[in-house]
């Protein structure tokens, strides 16, 4: 136990040092929110991937791999496609436009792109970010408590609060620069941890045993990529839902702010392959960890959740304790915390910028100096973080059967459905109008809870919407509404 705490002490010490040195580079609000737009491709590539993965990768996707087996690789495919489209087809154009408008936040970019006539677009963007960021951050705080409980055998609430305080400390001082530098460090820790564990687990298995045969004995559909029962309508909707998770990489503010912060477009070309390879390796290894964990930790006749927890989300810590020496267990605690903190810090900075700059300054206090806004931004970050902490603790008490995977995906889906269709259309279609953007964002924002809690309750077809998830249909509807309203408003202007 002492070894674990020593490793964690050094890990957190590095984060505090990053925050300290990053604070020396924060002179203006532009530095605080986008690092002065001077960041290099290594930092941005690792930061975007560490932020995009979050706790759901190490605890959620590993758990999904343990629950459903080979069909979890559809999530990997969806993510790789989404990341590839973002880096190859969207990043350079977005960087060009955001530099042209001198934008330092996503609402900044949208207002300039549409030459917005009022504050409606800013208000909707800031509101949507605040709501879903709080949900998403609360999911990460929840994962912090769960990780502490599993790895350290300590109290859930102590782990959640301590992790929250640590990540807030380096954001509060260093802003976006601290976020990106820490993400680079944390991304490396995540990568090494995810690659090493399935390799060690593989060699821990008796070489005379047929793993595939044993897995089929545990669950006869475990190695079927179509899931239980083979190819059918329910499984098709499930697979589409898994793949649709990748849509969130095509315009989510916490990811695209990194394209805004990169030094120039040539750095994007250098960083794209790093981001894609990182995604392929980490996501594939996460699923393999779940599969090997199911084999090594459960027996025939046992349900995975009875051994591995809700959604099998404890498979990684349990597998680490089974196959790894004690001295390395602390590294895996750091890896899980890396995934969690790299997302919390990015989301808080994005939401803070939306409220302080795009709502408070631009609408109510345009004469505030940059020095004043930098101070205000820090306190708004603190307020948002405390609210997210409160939500996480309330949900922990009221919903003990929650799973980290779907808790995080709901917040992820809300941000993605609200912003991704609008960002995509704003980049590729000159005819996309301000009213179309507003309608698209409102549609995406409202459809996520509607599909999550409304359509899933409909008799007969609810199961299909449950398997499909909320992001795919909300995304498509938001895109269609944006196009339709833009065509209507453009036609009226011509007439």
N, C-alpha and C positions, 0 to 999 in steps of 0.2 A: 504493500500500500504506500509506503514511504517513497518507493521508486516512482510510482505513478505521480505523486504530488511534486516530486523534484522535476520530472519532465514537464509537467504542466506549468510549474513555476518559470522554467526557462522559456517555454512557449509564450506565455503571457508577457514575460519580460521583453521578448523580441517585439511583440505587438506594441507595447508601450514605447519602446525605442523608436519604432516606425512612426508612431503618432508624434513623438517629440521632434524628430528631424523633419517630418512633413510640415509641422507647424511653422518652421522657419521659412517655408516657401509660400505660405499663405499671406499675401499682402492685400489682395482685393477679393471682392465677391466672385470674380471670374476664377481666381485661383481656388477658392473654397468649393465651387461647384463643378468646375471642369478642368482643374489643374492647370489653368492658364493656356489650355489647348497646346501643350508642349510634350505630351506623353509619347513614349516609343511603343513599337509593335509588340515586344515581348510582354511588357506590363499590361497593355490593353488586351491582348489575346488571352493571357492567363486570367486577367481580372474579369473579362466578360464570361469566360467559361466557369470560373469559380462562382461568380454571382448567379449565373443561369442555372446552376445545378442545385445548390442549397441542400438542406437536410434530407430532402426527399430522395436524393441520390444514394447517400450512404445508409439511411435507415428505411426510406420508403421503397426505392427501386430494388434494393437487396431483399427486402421483405416480399415484394411482388414476385421476384425470381423464385423465392422459396415457396410461395403460394401456388403459382401457376406454371413455373418452369419455363420451357422454351418459348412459349408465346409472349413472355415479357420482352423478348428481343424486338418485338414490333415497336416498343417504346424507343429502343435504340435507333431503329430505322427512322422513326419520325423525328427524333432529335437531330440526327445527322443531316437529314434533308433540310430541316428548318435552319440549322446553323449554316449550312452551305449556301442556301438561298440568300440569307442575310449578308454573309461576308462577300459572296461573289457578285450579287446582282443589286444589292441595296446600299451597302456601306459607303462606297465611293460617291454615289449620287447624293446620299444624305449628307455626307461630309461637305461636299461642294455647296449644297444649298444652305446648310447651317452656317458655314463660314461666310457665305454671301450675305446672309441676314444678320451676321454677328450674334447668333443665338448662343445662350449659355444654359438654357433649359428647354425641354421639349415643348411646353406651352409657348415659350418665346418663338421657337421655330414655327409652330402652327399659326400663331397670330401673324407673323411676318409673311409666311407662305400664302396666306389668304388675304393679306392686307385687311385684317379684320376691322370692321366698322365700329364695334363695341367691345364690351368686356365679357360677353356671353361665353365665347370659346375658352377664355382664360378660366372663368369660374367653373365651367364643366370639367375642364382638364384637371384643375387643382382639386376639385371635390372628388372626382373619380380616383385620382391617385391617392388621396388621403384615406379614403374608405378602404380600398382594396390593399393598399400598402400596410395599413394597420392589421388587417386580417392576415396577410402574408407574413409580416414580421411576428405576429403573435404565434403563428405556426412554427416559426423558427425558434422562438423562445421556448415554446412547448417542447420542441425537440431537444433543446439544451438541457432542460430538466430531466427528460427521459434518458438522455445519454449519460448524464451524471448518475442517475439512479442505477442504470445497468452496469456501467463501467466501474464506478467508485462505490457502489452499494450504499449510496448516501441518500439523503432526503431530496425528493424531486424539487420541492420549492426552493431549497437552498441552491441547488444547481442552476435553476432557471434565473434566479435573482443575481447570483454571482456572475454568471455568463453575461447577463444583460449589462451589469455595471462595467465589466471589462470592455466590451465592444463599444459602449457609449463613451468611455474615457478617451479612446484614441480617435473616434470620430469628432468628438467635441473639440479636440485640439487641432487635428490635422486636416479635417475636411476631406475633399475628394482625393487629394494626393495621398493621404494616409490610407484611404480606402483602397486605392489601386495598388499601392506598394504592398499593403498587407495581403491583398488578394493574390498578388504574384507569389509571395511566400506561402500563403495558405493553399494556393492551387498546386504548388509543387508537393506540399505535404499530402494533399488529397490524392494526387496522381501516384506517388510512391506507395502510399498505403493501400490503394485499391489494386494496384498491379501485384504487390507482394503477397497479399492474403490468399487469392485463389491458387497461386503457385505453391505456397506452403501447404494449403489444404489438399491439393492434388497429391503431393508427395506423402501426405499423412495417411492416404488411403492404401490399404493392402493391395499390392500390385497384382495379386492373383484373383482379385475380385472384379467382376464386370459391373462397373458403376451404372451403366445404362440399364442393365438388367435389374439391378437392385432398385433403381429409381422407379422403374415401371412397376415393380412390386409394391412400392410405397404408394404410387398413384399411376394408374394405367394410362392417363392422359398427359403425364408430366412432360414428356418429350415430344408431344404433338404440338406443332407451331400453331395449329388452329384451336387448341384448347380442348376442354372436356366435350366429348361427343363429336369431335371432328368439325368439318366445315358445315356450318348451319347459320341461320339468320342471326341468332343471338350472338354467336361467336364473331360473325362478320361485323356487327355493330361494336363489339368489344374491341376488335382489332383496329377499327377506324378510330375509336376513342383513344386507344393507346397512341396511334400515329399522330393524332391531332394535337397531342401535347407539344409537338414540335412547332406548331403554328406560333406559339408564344415567343419564339426567337426572332420573328419577322416584324419587329417594331416595338417591343416592350420598352418603355422609357429607361428602366434600370440597365438595359443592355445597350440601347442606341446612344445613350449619353456617352458611352465609351468611344463610339465613332466620332462624336462631336469633340471629344477631348484629345484625340490622337493628333500628332504633329502635322501630318499631311497625308494625302491619298497614297503616296508611295509606301507608307508604313502599313496601310491596310493590305496591300498586295503581299507584303512580307508576313503579316500576321495571320492571314486566312487559313493557311495550311496548319499552323500551330493549333488554331482553334478547332479545326475539323478533326485532326488526329487526336487531340486531347479528348474530344467528345466520344469518338469511336472507342478509344482505349478505356476511359473511365466508365462509360455506360455499360460496355460489354463485360468488364470485370465486375461491376456491381451485380449484374444478373448472374454471373458465374458464382459469385460469393453466395448468393441466395440458393443456387442449385446445390453447390457443395455443402452448404450449411444444412439444407434439408436432408441430404444423405447422411451426414455425420452426426446430426443432432436429434433426428427423429427415428422412430421405429414403425414397423408395419402395424397398422391399426390405430396409430396416434394421429390426431389432427394437428397440422402444423401450428395452429394458433394456441393449442393447449401447451405447447412446449416453447414456442418462439414469440408469443405475445400477440396482441391485436395486429392483424395484417402482417404477421411474422416480422414485425419491425425490430425485434431484438436479435435477429439472426446474426448480424455482424458482430455485435459485442460478445455474444455467446460463442461464436466461431473463433473469434480472436482469443478468448480465454482458453479454448480447447486446444488450439494448434500452435499458438505463439508463446514464446518465453515471456515471463513476467516483465522483463526489462523493456519489451516492445509494446506491451499493452498501453503504456502511457502515450506512445506515438499514435496509436489508433484513437485514443481519446482526443488527441490534438487534431487528427484528421477529421473526425466527426465535427468537432468544434470549428474547424476551418471552413467546412462546408456551410455550417450554420451562420457563422459570423460574417463570412464574405457576402452573404445575401442580406443579412440584417443591416450592415453598414451601408451598402449601396442603396437599399430601399429607403432608409431613413434620410439619406442625403437627397435623393430624388424628390421625396414627399416634402421635405423641408424647403427645398428650392421652389416647389410649386406654390406652397403657401406663402412663404416670405417674399419672394420676388414677384411671382406671377399673380398673387392675390393682394397681399398687403402693400407692397411697394408700388406696383404698376397701377393699381386701382385706387388706393387710398392715400399713400404717402410717396408720391413720385419724387419729392425733393430730398428724401433721406440720402445721406452720403453712403459711399460704399463701406466705410469703416463702421458706421452705425448699422448697416444691413448685415454685415458679417457677425456682429454681436447678436442681433435679433435672430439671425438664422440659427445660431447655436442654441438659443433658448427654445426656438420652435422645434428643433431636432429633439431636444430633451423632452418637451411636452408630448410629442408624437410617440417617443419611445416609452414613456410612462403609460400612455394610453394603451399601447400594444401589450405592454407587460400586464396591465390590468385585465385585458381581454383574454390573454393566455391563461392567467391564473383562474379566472372565472370558468373558462371552458374546461380546464383540467379538473375542476371540482364538479361541474355539472354534467360532463360527458366523458366518463371514464372509459367508454368503449370506442372512443375516436381513434382513427389511425393517422399517423403523420403524413402518409402518402396523399390521402384525399383531402385532408385539412389544408396542406400546402397547395395542392392542385387547385382548390377553389379560389384561393387568393391569386395564384398565378393566372388562372383563367379570367378572373375579373379584370386584371390589368391588361392582359393580352387582347381580350375581346373588345375592350374599350378603345385601345390605342392602335393595335396592329393594322386593322383594316384602314383606318385613317392615315397612318404613316405610309402604308403601301400605296394607296391611291394618291396621296400627296406627292409621292416621288415619281410615279409613272404616268399620271394622267393630268394634263394641264387643265382639263375641263372640270376637275374636281372643285366644287365651290365651298365657301364657308358654311352655308346652310347645309350642304351635304355632309360636311365634316361634323357639324353639331349633331345632325340627325343620326349619323353613324355611331358617334360616341355614346349618345344617349341609348341607342338600341343595344349596343354591346354591353353597356353598363347594366341595363335592366334585364337583359335576356339571361345573363349568367345565373342569378338566383331563380329566375323563372324556370329555366331548364333543370336546375339542380333540385328545386323543391316542388315545383308545380307539375311539370309534365311527367316526372317520374312516379307521381301518385295516381296517374290515370290508369284505370283498369284495362288490362289487355295489352296496351302498348307501353305502359310505364317501364317495363323491364328493358325495352329497347333503348329508351332514353337514358335509363340508368347506366346501361353498358356503354352507350355512346359518349356519355359525359357532357358537360355543359359548354366546353370551349368550342368544339367544332360547329355545332348549330348556331351558337351565338355569334361566332366569327362570320359565318356565311351570311346570316341575316343582316349584320352590321354592314357588311360589304355591299349587299344588294340595296339596302336602304340608302347608303351613301351615294351610290351610283344613280339610283332613281331620283332622289331629291335634287342632285346636281343637274341631271338632265332636264328636270322640270323647271328649276330656277334659271338655268341657262337659256332655255327656250323662251321663258317669260321676258328675260332681259333683251333678247333679240327682237321679240315682238314689240 
